[in-house]
Amino acid sequence: MAAVCAWAAALIGLLPVLVLQTSDGHVGAALVVQCVVVAHTGGALTWVLTDTSVRLVAFGFWLFSYVWLGLAPLAMLATDTYPLEYRTGEATAFSATVLIEVGLLAYSAGGLLAARRAENRSVVLAPVLSRRLAPLPVLVLSGLSLVLAVVLIPQLGGWGAFFTSRQALWQPEAAKDSERTLRTWILAVPAFWALVGLIHLPRRTAGDRWLRGARRLLLPLLLGLNVVVNNPISRPRFWAGTVLLVLLFSWSRFTRPRAFRITAAALTAVVLLVFPYSDYFRYSEREAVQVVSLTEQLTSNMDYDSFQQMQTGVDHVKENGFSPSDALGPLVFMVPRSVWPEKPQAVGITLAQHAGYDFWNLSAPLWIESYMWAGFPSVAAVFCLLGAAGRRTDDIRERLRDQQTTLAFLLVPAFAFYQMIFLRGSLLAIVGPMLLLLAVPLFITRRAARPSRFPSPALPPATASHASIPGTGGIRDQLHQLR
């Protein structure tokens, strides 16, 4: 109770009061609803930070919602100051705040429904997240990652470009922007999962010398490769943070609730205080870092454009109506425009064009993107499903938290933290990298063996130090089976 009260006082009381101190005195309907949003997100984040279970997916969702759609809009509405030029009226601002709360209520409802049906086994998520690492596929992915590094790094400007800035990585003119993006992700994601897979392959005290030798050889190479291709200098902050946090939360010590609560509290403080200044390496020519107040940071930094983009989206719908066909864009993102000329563009670009900006690298939160499909019903449906899936995923990982070779142990932290960029949008811009992030682990794992219905009492339980991966055996066994 002491922890609950302390976090509630900080998230629902102290921080909003600090933001509202700079208010211009005008209290409109939008500001009132936004105070409700802050209380909702702050209370949910307090629950996650003090829960007796580790809930990574919920933590990522509520942390994003509290900062980007809670505090930031509160500061903008209180000061009437926004990071972008486009301005809307009071009615549009009110609609945007209601839209945020509708999505949050639907997410909470989906989580509650999933919790009430927790005794029912998930026919989709449980079998997938129960998959276990297989040695041979992990070694194959490790070798493939090294080959891709030799081929692609020279095409992206060489090793030095990865330690200069994100701008330097995009300087080579040998490829188009889309091709450079594809090459960068094809290089970064397999290297990351190969390293994670090697680290968590089961260690056996005897036998399988080939596996132990391969691990000793490949681990230093993959560690060095990840330092190059996944460092925070040349890669986006959300991705670099995902890599570091997956490595952190896949450590067995952080599967325990107490360690999670301490680490999550530290991450919350980092996101609030450090994140706005962590884009220092975006450009080759860097300016001096200027520390400003939290309110000024939330209202002037374009990292917090989500609420203003939502207002732009509400105005866009008023003028152009809903676009249900735009929902197909993320689903069939791999279809080239040469085949489908009417393929929808990223919603962030659509909103930037509506506002008249000459720069298009802007967000489009899932709230406004789903609203533009079919209004409030589509928002409620999307977030209810998202809340239910998130709760089920956290519950499955909690049940499997002592089994470090399962996909739940590795994949759930990756989705939990990368979902922050998924929520920020645009969907069409991030669905490709996200699909790659979630699909690669499926190829280095195998389906877990089903437990026997009638276990023999004569068979002693296997000890953890000598346990092998069900259905895989050692490297020699797998090679023999392939022959």
N, C-alpha and C positions, 0 to 999 in steps of 0.2 A: 504493500500500500504506500510505503514511503516513496518508492521509485515511481509509482504511478502518479502520485501527487506532484513529485518534482518535475517529471517530464510534462505533465499537463500544465503546470504553472509556467514552464518555459515556452512550450509550443503554442498554447492557447492564450496565455496571458502576457508574458514578458515580450516576446518577439513582435506580436501584433501591436502591442502598446507602443513599442519603439517606432514601429512604422507609422502608426496613426498620429504620433506627436508632430509630424510634419504636415498634417492635414491642413487644407485651406479653409476648413470650417464648414464646407458644404457636405451635407449628408443626404444622399439620394437613395432611391430604391436599390440601385445596383450595388452601392457600398454596403447596405444592410444585408443583402443576399450574400455578398462576398464574405462578410463576417461569419455567416453560417457555414460557408465553404471552408474557411480557415478552422473553425471549430470542428467540423467533420473530419477534415484531413489531419488536423493536429491530434484529435482524439484517436483516430485509427492508427496513426504513427506511434502514439503513446502505447497503444495495445501491443503493437508489434515489438516495440523496444522493451517491453516488460513481460512478454508472454513466456510461459514455461516451455514452449516449443520453438524450434528454429523455423521461421517462416521467411525464406529468402525472397520468394516471388512477391509476397505481400509487402515486404520491406521496400523492394524496388518500386512498386506501384505507388505506395503511399508517400514515399520520399519525393518522387517526382511530382505527385499531385500537390503536396504541401508547399514545395518551394516554387514550382513553375506556375501552378494554377491556384495557389493559395496566397502566399505572401506577396509574390510579384504583382498579381492583379490588385491586391489590397493597396500596395504602395502606389500603383498607377492611378487608381480611382481616388485615393486620398489626396494626391498631389496634383492630379490632372496633368501628369507628365508621362510621356511614352517614348520608347526608344526609336520609333519610326515616325514618318511624317503624317501618315494617313490618320484622319480623325473621324469619329462617328458621333452620333447623338446619344442622349441618355437612354433612349429606348433600346438602341442596339447594345449598349453596354449591359443593360439589365437582362436582355435576352441571352447574352454570352455568359453571364454569371449563372443564370438559371440552367443553361445548357451544361455547364460544368457540374452543377449539383445533381442534375438528373443522371449524368454518367456515373457519378460517385455513388448515388443511391442504388443504381442498377448493379454496380460492381459489388457493393455490400450485400445486396439481396442475393446475387449469384453465389457469393461465398457462404452465406447462411444456408441456402438450399443444399449446397454441396456438403456442408458440415452435417446437416440433418440426415443425409443419406451416406454418411461416411462408412457405414457397415457394408454397403454394396460395393463390390469389387469393380473397378474401372476396366472395362473390356478393351480399351484402347491404350490409356496411359500406363496402367500397371505392367502389362507385358513389355511395353517399349522401355520403360524406365528400369525394369528388372534385368535387362540385357547386361552381359558381363564382358569385360575386356578380353580380347583374344590375342595371344602373343604374336602370331604370324602376321595378321593384318596390321598390327601396330608397327612392326618392323618394316613392312612394305610401305606404309604411309611415311615412316621416317626417311626411308631411302628416296621416296618420291619427292618429299619436301626438299631434300638436299639437291636433287636434280633440278627442280623448279627454281631453286635459288641460283644455281649456276647459269640457267638459261635466262631468267627474267630480270635479275638484278642489274645486269649491264643495260638492258632495255629501259630501265627506269632511272638511269643516270649514274649507276655505279654505287658502290658502298657508301661513298662520302655523302651522297644526296640524302641518305636516311638519317644523317646526324647534323644536317644544316637547318632545315625548316620544312614545314609542309608545303610551302610555296616552291622550294627548290625541287621537291620530289615531282612537282607537276610541270617543271620547266621544259623537259625534253619535248621536241616537236616531232618525234618519230611516230607518234600515235595520237589518235583523237582522245578527247577526254574520256569517253565511254570505254575505250580500249585500255587506257591507263588505269581506270578504276577497276576494271575486270582483272587485269594482271596483278594489281596490288593486292586485291582480296584473294585471288587464287594463290598468291605467294604467302600471305599472312595467316590465313585460317588453317590450312593443313600443317604449317610449321607449328602453330600453337597447339593443335590437338595431338600432333605427334609427340611433342614434349610432355603434355599432360598424360598421354597414354603410357609413355615410357616410365614416367615417375610412379604411376599407380599400378603397373603390372605386378602381380603377386610375386613376392620373393620367397623362394623355397630353399630350405637349408641344404638340400642335397639334390643332385641330378640336374639335368638341363643346363650343362655348362655353356652350350651355344647361346642360350638366351642371356645368361649372365654376362658373357663376353660381349655380345652385341649391345647390351644395355650400357656397359662401361665405355664402349667405343662411341655410341651414338649420342649419349646424354650430353657430353661437352659440346659436340658439334651443334646439336639442336638448341642448347641453351644460348650459344653464341649467335646462332641464326635468329632466334627470337629477340635477342637484344638489338639486333640490326633492324629487323622488319616490323617489330611490334613495340618499338620504344615510343614514349610520349612526345618526342621531338617532331617526328615526321608523320605520326598517325593521329587520327582524331582522338580527343580526350575520352569520349565515351568508350571507344574500342580499346585504347590502352588501359583504361580503368577496368574494363571487363576482363582483360587478360590477367592483370595483376590480382584482381579480386577472386577470379576462379582458382588461381594458384594458391591464394590464401585460404579460401573456404573449402578447398579440397584437401586441406591438411586436417588430419583426424582430430586435432585439438579443437578446431573451430566448429566441429559438429555438435558440441555441447552447448546448451542454452546460455550458460553464464558467459562463456567466451564469445558467443554470438552477440549477446546484448552489449558487452563492452566494445566490441569491434564495430557494431552497427551504430552505437552512440558516437564513436570517433568519426565514422564515415559521414554521419549527419552533420557534425560540426565542420568537416572538411568541405562538404558540398555547400554549406551556407557561407563559409568564410574564405575558402581557398579557391573553389572552382572558378569564380569570375576572373581570377588572375592567372589561371593555369593555361591560358591560350597564348602564352608569351612567345612560343616558338612557331606561331602560325606563319609569320612573314620573316623574310631574310633580314630586312631592316627593322630593327626592334626599337620601340620607344620605351622610355623609362616607366616603370610601374608606379602608378599613383593610387594610393590607398584612399578610398572614400567611404562614406557611411553605407550601411546596408541598404537604406532606402534609395540613395542615389545610385547605387549599383543596380538595384532591381529595376529602376525606371530609366536608366540610360544605356545599359549594356544590351546589345542585340541578342545575346544568348537567351534573354527572357522575353522574346517577341511573341510567345505562344498566345497570350491573352489578346494582344492587339491583332494577331492574325485571325483569331476566332471572331473578333468583331468584324474584321474585313469579310470573313466568310459569311456571317449573318447578312451583311449588306449585299453580298454577291447573290445569295439565295433570294433575297427580296427582289432583286432586279432580274434575275435569270431563271429562277425556279430551281427545283431539285433535279439532280442528274443521276438516276439509278444506274445507268450504264457505266458510270465512272468506277463503280465497285468492281467491274471486271478487270480494270487495269492491273491492280496488284495480283490478281489471280492468274493472269496469263501474261505476266511481265516479260517472259522470255520471247514472246512473239515479236519479231522486228517490225518497225513501222513501214518498211517496204512491203510487207505482207498485209499489214493492217494499218492503212493510212489514217484511219479515224481513231486509232488507239489513244486513250486519254493520257494527258500529260500529268506530271506530279502536281498535286493540289497546291503545294507551296508556290509553284510557278504561276498557277492560275490566280492565286490570291495576290501575288506580287504584280501581275499584269493588271488586275482589277484596280489595285491601288495606284498604278502608274509608276512603279519603281523601275529603275534600269538595272537593278541587281535582283537575282532570283534565288539566291541561296538562303531561303527562309523556311521556317518550320510550318507545319500544318498539323496540329495535334489531332489525335485519333477522334477526339470529341467533335471537332468541326468537320473532319473528313466524313465520318459516319452521318453527321447531320445533313451534309450536302447530298447524301444518297437519297434519304427519304424522311428527313425530319427527326423529331423526337422518338418515334417508334424504333427507328433503326439504331439510334444511340442507345436506347434502353436494351435492345436485343443484343447488340455487340458487347456492351459492358457487362450484362448479366452472364453471357457465355464466358467472357474473359474472367470474371470473378469466380465462377464455378470451376473453370479449368485451373486457375491459379491456386485455389484452395485444395483441389484434388492433388495437384502436383506437389504442393508443400507437404500434404499428408503422406503421400507415397514416399517422398524423400525422408521424412521423419521416421517412417517405419524401417527404411533401409539405411539409416545413417551410420550403422556400424559395418556396412558392407562397402568398402571403399573401391571395389572394382566394378560396381554397378553403374549403369548409365545415369541413374538418378543422382548419384554422388557427384558426377562430373557435369552433366548437362544442365541440371536445374540452376546452379549458380551462374552459368553462362547466360541462360535466358533471363534469369532474375535481374541481372544488371544491364544486359543489352536491351531489355524491354524499355529502358528509359528513353533510348533513341527511337524505339518502336512507337512509344507513346507520343513522342515529340513530332514524328513524321517528317516528311511525307512518306506514306506507305510505299508508293511506287519507287521512291529513291532508296529505300532500305530493305525492301523485301528480298532482293537478290542476295546481299551479304548475310541477311538473317537466315535465309534458307540454307546457304552454304554452312553457316555456323552450326545449325541444328542437324544437317544431314551427314556431315563428315563423320561424327561419332558413331553413326549407325554402321558404318563400314569397318570400324575397328572393334566392334562388339558382336557377340553372338547371343542367341536366345538362351536364357537360363534354363537349365534342366528342371523339369517339373518334379516336385517332391513326391515320393511314393506315398500312395494312400495307406499302405500297410507296411510301415517300416519294421524291419526285422530287429527284435531286441538283442539278437546275438551280435549285431554289428556295432562296434564302439564308435562314438562320435569322432569325426576327424578333428585334429587340432588345427588352429588357425595358421601356425607356422608352416605346416605341410600341405595346406589346402591347395588344390589346383582349380583352375577355372573349369566349370562343368562343360563337357562337350568339346574341350579344346586339347587337353593334354599338353605335352611339351612340344618343342619345335620339331624334334625328331619324329614324334608320333604324327604330327600334322603332315610333315613331308612324306611319311610312309603312307598316310591315308591318301594324299594327292596322287602318289604313284599307283 
